[in-house]
Amino acid sequence: MTETYKLFLERWRTIHDLEKVQELLDWDQQVVMPRKGAEQRGNQQAALAGLVHDRITDPELGELMDSLAAKGTPNEDGAADLREAARERERTMKIPRRLVKERARTIAMAQAAWAQAKAADDFESFQPYLEKVLSLTREMAQAIGTPNPYDALLDEFEPGMTESALKTLFGDLKGRLLPLLDKIKGATKPPGEAPVKRCFSRDRQEVFCRVIAKDMGYDFEAGRLDVSVHPFTAGTFRDVRITTRYDENFLNTALFGVMHEAGHALYEQGLDPERYRNPSGPSSSLGIHESQSRFWENLIGRSRAFWVYYYPKLRQAFPDVLDDVSLDAFYGAINVCRPSLIRVEADEVTYNLHIIMRFELESALLAGTLEARDLPEAWNTKSQELLGIKAGSNARGVLQDVHWSAGYIGYFPTYALGNLYGAQFMETLRQDIPDLDSRLERGELLPVKEWLNNRIHVHGRRYPAPELCRRVTGKELGAVSSIAYLTRKFGEIYGF
Amino acid sequence: MTETYKLFLERWRTIHDLEKVQELLDWDQQVVMPRKGAEQRGNQQAALAGLVHDRITDPELGELMDSLAAKGTPNEDGAADLREAARERERTMKIPRRLVKERARTIAMAQAAWAQAKAADDFESFQPYLEKVLSLTREMAQAIGTPNPYDALLDEFEPGMTESALKTLFGDLKGRLLPLLDKIKGATKPPGEAPVKRCFSRDRQEVFCRVIAKDMGYDFEAGRLDVSVHPFTAGTFRDVRITTRYDENFLNTALFGVMHEAGHALYEQGLDPERYRNPSGPSSSLGIHESQSRFWENLIGRSRAFWVYYYPKLRQAFPDVLDDVSLDAFYGAINVCRPSLIRVEADEVTYNLHIIMRFELESALLAGTLEARDLPEAWNTKSQELLGIKAGSNARGVLQDVHWSAGYIGYFPTYALGNLYGAQFMETLRQDIPDLDSRLERGELLPVKEWLNNRIHVHGRRYPAPELCRRVTGKELGAVSSIAYLTRKFGEIYGF
């Protein structure tokens, strides 16, 4: 390892450490911080954001990188490190330090305001915060200066993806999903959701969720499970924390929520121990990240094979509650497909429509053709148009997701990309482990984890997401695999 | 406000914010961090320590301060700001950045090792970590370069105090405490501790502790109560968190522990909202801080007047447990004076002996006349000498306190100073509120809180601790008030 490369890595590792502190402060705010601490947290986040900006834009770092680029990096990973570092530095250089600090402070305050507004179903109290976040986010997109401002934001979450590519992809997806949804709606013997809407005690839910997460391979000594208003995963490597929320009258919320977050967490816990603090070591694009969470939540967690093993255990965990429900009835209940209000609880078919709806709304918000004050109405109109239903409250409508309060515009599409990546990964996994279903039926989850560890996690961002996708699946990303999977699965369940 | 002063404040407020992030990371490690996260936490703390060092030693900050010193500060608070900033900067300039980073990383690892060693009663596993912390702490004391290395460390916690002054003070204190202890030992009708050693359910203890903390004026919306291996308080202003631990067979542990920590927390919550991020705004010396915690724990919490109001409530909180115990028997039980092993659970008389013992040991550790490997034996010898008892295990002996793992040498004496400050403060309080006891008997705690808010908290470090003491009590700090208080109180309880 050359001295220059070593110095370059040292600097980036410190930047990584500081970014993880920012992430921890966010976890703390969402999980344990006292209500009145938001202003101080805003100051802290602003101070850290300024420091991280200083270190990424430091001219001395630039010189090290120029020298590496001229002399060449020691090996393939070194080249990936330089590529990723250059990407982040180039982007950061364009955003003024003042803006970075103001945005960090504003977001801390806006997230606190959002949590309260959601609890009180009071969009108006959140509106001024959202306006400020939007205005700073527009300013940031402008500073980055791509021809299309949405692309500037998207690039942070899914490098290389563009709004126009998303429009094409989502157009295709919508065009294939709506006919599928029509078939489902027309089914004569649809499964019923009643079994998962019985009474499931919160404490027993937590115990069961912990068992599943542990069986998936999630290391609780390198993580923890807490409650938050909006479920999420924070941290990396040996400190990866997941959160969920419990609904005593709806089993799916926590159960599939924990599998989702544990899927994210396995990715972070599965990074290369030698490289996780290097520029190319951390997890890849958010689309790839969501492919991991949605993979466990749906492709595994909502599969029949998985429940062959776990359904008897679930029955034991909730004595008497499910005695009269057969495995098939339960399998149907967790796969009921029906337009619903809450994205994170949506079935696999309608889920993507929730994403397309948010994508269209946030694109308009960023362009300024939609203003924050008009968002609740626009939300309901769009919901009616795409899902055929309207939220009775803003708490279950436009306020349901934390993302916009955190300035995450360009993030939602990655969930749908995750579904598409995931379906393609599953095709390869089935080639590599032909007896996957019988293994799942025996409760063997670790082969799945290890396959994901080896094929995806350990690489970090060694390969850009499109290349990683080609390497693992042999194909470009598209909607075909996902639609084929959904058609087959829901055809069986709904009998068409 | 001049432009220079404004720029100076801005820079120090950012330093303050970053120091609070360091403190939060420590809280997180001790309360919620997954076991395997210690190494990453060490990296994070090292990165932050380096950045804070950079900002305090920044030549531009030095220029601002020189200019302020030359032109004069806007007002009295400005002068205090400059004084405190100069103190911190001068100290920091002497400690190499490398050392600051290495020490921060080592401490994060050592604290994790300590918690495990304590749980496993395994001093040997902790010894190498302690050795490294000690070696770095000696190096730091040397770098600061006072003639006496212990003074260099003490100065961080109790500015202006010296080892030699402590020796005199503690000599005086020991000389007065030992005869008092002899009288107590000779009492013919000592109270019994049995009532507080009954079975008190953990959950009910927590509920009761929360009520007391709230009644003291602790704002739970600007704080929280958690469990940790060693109880402590972290944070400031509107985010001040306290921790405790519960022993179902000993009421005192959590009850007086929470009053102690809530006393610290009231100080932090009571700082001047306009000044808490300025150099002279935060809480004063640790001796003053401990005066607040020990004040609530003992001078209020172990007073008869307090329990006239709260004892009936305690009985209600634990139905049937204390039915046969009179108020006086309970008051005796919480004031049983007897050499015991655990410092934080010690009575008011023997408590100071625990401190003197630690003071003598850490002074020898720093000087290098005592090595880490010989510490368990030295601990027991000293314990036998001063308290007349020896710990049966290192977990309840040398491993009981977190401080040395955190590199806190020169910290323990501030607890005894807190007792002395507190006794003097109480004398003034009784002059200002002559009917204090009847107010306490009616459950009125807020007048006490408000008096402390106005006389101590709001000033922050506007005055150096010795000056604050003179201003509030009209006297220099000494052992007289404390000894008078202890003699009167324990004379009544033990009948001499």
Interface residues (C-beta under 8 A of the other chain):
Chain A: R13 T14 D17 L18 K20 V21 L24 L25 D28 V32 M33 P34 R35 K36 G37 E39 Q40 R41 N43 Q44 A46 A47 L48 G50 L51 D219 F220 E221 A222 G223 R224 G235 T236 F237 R238 D239 R241 R277
Chain B: R13 T14 D17 L18 K20 V21 L24 L25 D28 V32 M33 P34 R35 K36 G37 E39 Q40 R41 N43 Q44 A46 A47 L48 G50 L51 D219 F220 E221 A222 G223 R224 G235 T236 F237 R238 D239 R241 R277
